[in-house]
Amino acid sequence: MQCEWLGERVATVDVTRAITNVIHGKEDAGWGPNAVFRFPKQGGTGAIWKGVAALLPADKQLYKATVTSINKDAKQVVLADGQVIQYDSLISSMPLDVTLSWLGKAEWAAGLQYSSTHIIGIGVRGSCPHGSKCWLYFPEDNCPYYRATVFSNYAAANCPAADAQLPTLCLADGSSAADSSSSSSGGPYWSLMFEVSESSFKPVAQQPVQLGGTAGTWPAVVAETLQGAMATQLLQPSDQIVSIFHRRLQHGYPTPSLGRDAVLAQALPWLQQAGIWSRGRFGSHKYEVANQDHSMMLGVEAADNILLGIKELTLAHPDIVNAQKNTSMRYTNSSRQKQQQ
């Protein structure tokens, strides 16, 4: 990988402080640029974008419509149902490698590397044994995931209420619970979210595997994640699993590879000359400005650039935007109405 992105995404390590904390067994919760963050009480991160969408006219929004092609010369987007959408300027968050391949630039697309991601969620009966921990990284080779998040610590609503009656699907070791066929029982509950990377350099086992009890059949990576969670002491073999989730994202992380910047320097201006602003996590393929807040501002600044000619800061200067702290006022319907008056 190239090194330009490091200063924006990797927190500087205070070696003396880190060693001291290890020796004294001290938990350091204030380390890194995202040591403090906001999270919705209800609805997960999706609630943020549903709230943003509610500020916009409903008749200008269309979901669950698959784009099958773009005609950059005619300035048309074609949907799977045959609908053709005419545009003057297009802001596209589709993966840049896909867009370039569609438009005959396969050689540029080949220069953009990425990894796929498997998201595995595990709901557990009992009290969380991991204190206030949020996310943890695992370089060990005894688990398939690189990161685990104690998702129940983010918001109480991320788990069912303690009086919710749920059956035990299986135990953490994948075996059947002694009372798995009996009636459901209550909580409390807590949860873990695991992230597993996949690429041509790191294949992931996806053949179906039958878990015990009523857990059913899942990709092998789910069973391996449960085994890894026990190996890394996140779970105990007898922990009761009440829910399992798995989803594979083809485009998970844009890799800041050695040839990335050379491709972007050609591809993004070429698309923009054709009236296409390719922006977002995979639209602009810049890992250092690929989080949700970055992606939001990439869209805002693209719109400002199209309408007002204002230069885009986030895309061109990650070092500036990542050094800033957002202290702006909350944007609501009432504030929008005041701006329109």
QUIWO-V380988 format. One record per residue. RES is the residue in one small letter. PHI is phi in radians with two decimals (none if undefined). D_FIRST is the distance of its C-alpha to the first C-alpha in Angstrom with 1 decimal. Layout:
RES,PHI,D_FIRST ; RES,PHI,D_FIRST
This chain:
m,none,0.0 ; q,-1.43,3.8 ; c,-1.88,6.5 ; e,-1.05,9.2 ; w,-1.34,9.4 ; l,-1.06,10.0 ; g,-1.12,13.6 ; e,-1.64,14.5 ; r,-2.09,13.6 ; v,-1.99,13.9 ; a,-1.17,17.5 ; t,-1.23,18.5 ; v,-1.65,20.2 ; d,-1.58,23.8 ; v,-1.05,24.0 ; t,-1.06,27.8 ; r,-1.13,28.3 ; a,-1.13,26.1 ; i,-1.13,28.0 ; t,-1.05,31.3 ; n,-1.11,30.7 ; v,-1.15,30.0 ; i,-1.08,33.2 ; h,-1.65,35.3 ; g,1.09,33.9 ; k,-1.64,33.3 ; e,-1.51,31.4 ; d,-1.84,29.4 ; a,-1.57,29.3 ; g,-1.87,28.5 ; w,-1.77,24.9 ; g,1.68,22.0 ; p,-1.23,22.2 ; n,-2.02,23.4 ; a,-1.13,25.9 ; v,-2.14,28.6 ; f,-2.63,28.3 ; r,-1.74,30.8 ; f,-2.59,31.3 ; p,-1.07,34.1 ; k,-1.23,37.1 ; q,-2.32,37.6 ; g,1.52,35.5 ; g,1.12,32.0 ; t,-1.14,29.4 ; g,-1.05,31.0 ; a,-1.11,34.0 ; i,-1.08,32.2 ; w,-1.36,31.6 ; k,-1.17,35.0 ; g,-1.16,36.5 ; v,-1.12,34.7 ; a,-1.07,35.9 ; a,-1.17,39.4 ; l,-1.41,39.5 ; l,-1.85,39.2 ; p,-1.05,41.9 ; a,-1.10,42.0 ; d,-1.32,43.1 ; k,-1.78,39.9 ; q,-2.05,37.7 ; l,-2.45,37.1 ; y,-2.12,35.3 ; k,0.97,34.8 ; a,-2.10,34.8 ; t,-1.53,32.4 ; v,-1.44,31.2 ; t,-1.90,31.5 ; s,-2.88,31.0 ; i,-2.23,30.8 ; n,-1.84,33.1 ; k,-1.24,31.6 ; d,-1.32,34.7 ; a,-1.49,37.2 ; k,0.96,35.1 ; q,-2.34,35.6 ; v,-1.94,33.8 ; v,-1.87,35.3 ; l,-1.71,35.6 ; a,-1.08,36.2 ; d,-1.48,39.9 ; g,1.64,40.4 ; q,-1.15,40.5 ; v,-2.00,39.3 ; i,-1.88,38.1 ; q,-1.52,38.6 ; y,-2.42,36.5 ; d,-1.63,36.5 ; s,-2.29,33.0 ; l,-2.10,30.5 ; i,-1.75,27.8 ; s,-2.01,25.7 ; s,-1.82,23.3 ; m,-1.10,22.9 ; p,-0.92,19.4 ; l,-1.06,18.5 ; d,-1.13,17.7 ; v,-1.20,21.3 ; t,-1.02,22.9 ; l,-1.13,21.6 ; s,-1.10,22.7 ; w,-1.07,26.1 ; l,-1.69,26.5 ; g,1.46,26.0 ; k,-2.01,22.5 ; a,-1.08,21.0 ; e,-1.18,19.0 ; w,-1.27,17.1 ; a,-1.01,16.8 ; a,-1.15,15.3 ; g,-1.51,12.3 ; l,-1.89,11.5 ; q,-1.81,10.0 ; y,-2.72,11.3 ; s,-2.07,12.9 ; s,-1.57,16.6 ; t,-2.32,18.4 ; h,-1.84,21.8 ; i,-1.83,23.9 ; i,-2.12,26.8 ; g,-1.96,29.6 ; i,-2.24,32.3 ; g,-1.71,35.6 ; v,-2.21,37.6 ; r,-1.47,41.2 ; g,2.17,42.0 ; s,-1.64,41.0 ; c,-1.13,37.3 ; p,-1.60,37.0 ; h,-1.92,33.8 ; g,1.02,35.3 ; s,-1.70,33.4 ; k,-1.05,29.9 ; c,-1.89,27.6 ; w,-2.21,24.2 ; l,-2.32,23.0 ; y,-1.82,19.8 ; f,-2.30,20.2 ; p,-1.43,18.0 ; e,-1.11,21.1 ; d,-1.75,21.5 ; n,-1.75,24.9 ; c,-2.65,23.8 ; p,-1.45,21.7 ; y,-1.65,20.5 ; y,-1.72,17.9 ; r,-2.56,20.0 ; a,-2.25,23.8 ; t,-2.12,25.7 ; v,-1.43,29.5 ; f,-1.15,30.1 ; s,-1.17,33.8 ; n,-1.33,33.3 ; y,-1.31,32.0 ; a,-2.86,35.4 ; a,-1.05,38.6 ; a,-1.29,38.8 ; n,-1.27,35.7 ; c,-2.23,38.1 ; p,-1.11,41.7 ; a,-1.11,44.6 ; a,-1.08,46.0 ; d,-1.54,49.1 ; a,-1.19,47.2 ; q,-1.66,48.4 ; l,-2.25,45.7 ; p,-1.39,45.9 ; t,-1.47,43.8 ; l,-1.29,41.7 ; c,-2.91,40.9 ; l,-1.60,40.0 ; a,-1.08,36.6 ; d,-1.44,37.0 ; g,1.53,37.6 ; s,-1.54,41.3 ; s,-1.37,44.2 ; a,-1.32,45.7 ; a,-1.04,49.3 ; d,-1.95,50.4 ; s,-1.11,47.8 ; s,-1.64,50.7 ; s,-1.49,52.6 ; s,-1.22,52.5 ; s,-1.22,49.7 ; s,-2.42,49.5 ; g,-1.55,48.2 ; g,-1.62,45.3 ; p,-1.28,43.8 ; y,-2.30,40.4 ; w,-2.53,36.7 ; s,-2.58,33.4 ; l,-2.22,29.9 ; m,-2.15,26.9 ; f,-1.99,24.1 ; e,-2.15,20.7 ; v,-2.11,19.3 ; s,-1.55,16.0 ; e,-2.42,16.4 ; s,-2.74,14.4 ; s,-1.13,15.2 ; f,-1.53,13.6 ; k,-2.45,15.7 ; p,-1.19,19.0 ; v,-2.14,21.4 ; a,-1.22,25.2 ; q,-2.20,27.0 ; q,-1.14,30.5 ; p,-1.14,33.3 ; v,-2.30,34.6 ; q,-1.55,37.9 ; l,-1.56,38.0 ; g,-1.30,41.4 ; g,1.05,43.9 ; t,-1.84,43.5 ; a,-1.16,39.7 ; g,1.53,39.6 ; t,-1.79,36.9 ; w,-2.41,33.2 ; p,-1.01,29.9 ; a,-0.97,29.4 ; v,-1.08,26.3 ; v,-1.19,28.9 ; a,-1.11,31.0 ; e,-1.16,28.1 ; t,-1.17,27.1 ; l,-1.08,30.8 ; q,-1.11,30.8 ; g,-1.14,27.6 ; a,-1.12,29.2 ; m,-1.30,32.1 ; a,-1.12,30.1 ; t,-1.69,28.4 ; q,1.15,31.8 ; l,-1.40,31.0 ; l,-2.24,33.9 ; q,-1.83,37.0 ; p,-0.93,38.3 ; s,-1.56,41.4 ; d,-1.06,39.6 ; q,-1.55,41.0 ; i,-1.59,38.5 ; v,-1.93,39.9 ; s,-2.72,37.2 ; i,-2.37,34.1 ; f,-2.35,31.5 ; h,-2.54,28.7 ; r,-2.56,26.7 ; r,-1.86,23.7 ; l,-1.85,21.6 ; q,-1.00,20.1 ; h,-1.74,17.6 ; g,-1.77,16.5 ; y,-2.30,13.1 ; p,-1.31,11.2 ; t,-1.49,7.5 ; p,-1.34,5.7 ; s,-1.32,4.2 ; l,-1.05,5.1 ; g,-1.60,8.6 ; r,-1.04,9.0 ; d,-1.11,11.0 ; a,-1.14,13.1 ; v,-1.18,14.2 ; l,-1.09,15.0 ; a,-1.11,17.0 ; q,-1.67,19.1 ; a,-1.24,19.4 ; l,-1.14,20.3 ; p,-1.12,23.0 ; w,-1.09,24.3 ; l,-1.15,24.8 ; q,-1.13,26.4 ; q,-1.10,28.8 ; a,-1.60,29.9 ; g,1.49,30.5 ; i,-2.06,27.5 ; w,-1.71,25.4 ; s,-1.53,22.4 ; r,-2.44,21.4 ; g,1.99,20.4 ; r,-0.91,17.6 ; f,-1.88,16.9 ; g,-1.15,19.3 ; s,-1.85,17.1 ; h,0.99,13.8 ; k,-1.99,12.5 ; y,-1.04,11.5 ; e,-1.24,12.8 ; v,-2.30,16.1 ; a,-2.17,16.4 ; n,-1.32,18.9 ; q,-1.12,22.5 ; d,-1.16,23.8 ; h,-1.04,21.2 ; s,-1.08,21.9 ; m,-1.04,25.6 ; m,-1.24,25.4 ; l,-1.04,23.4 ; g,-1.22,26.4 ; v,-1.05,28.9 ; e,-1.25,27.6 ; a,-1.13,27.3 ; a,-1.11,31.0 ; d,-1.11,32.0 ; n,-1.16,30.4 ; i,-1.17,32.3 ; l,-1.45,35.6 ; l,-2.13,35.8 ; g,1.33,33.3 ; i,-1.29,31.6 ; k,-1.16,28.1 ; e,-1.52,25.2 ; l,-1.52,23.8 ; t,-1.09,21.2 ; l,-1.17,19.2 ; a,-1.51,19.4 ; h,-2.35,19.4 ; p,-1.00,17.4 ; d,-1.12,18.2 ; i,-1.35,21.9 ; v,-1.19,22.2 ; n,-1.34,20.2 ; a,-1.60,22.6 ; q,-1.58,25.6 ; k,-2.04,27.9 ; n,-1.34,29.7 ; t,-2.10,33.4 ; s,-1.25,34.8 ; m,-1.25,37.7 ; r,-1.17,37.6 ; y,-1.66,37.9 ; t,-2.30,40.8 ; n,-1.03,43.2 ; s,-1.16,45.7 ; s,-1.20,43.4 ; r,-1.15,42.5 ; q,-1.12,46.3 ; k,-1.14,46.9 ; q,-1.17,44.4 ; q,-1.41,46.1 ; q,-1.36,49.6
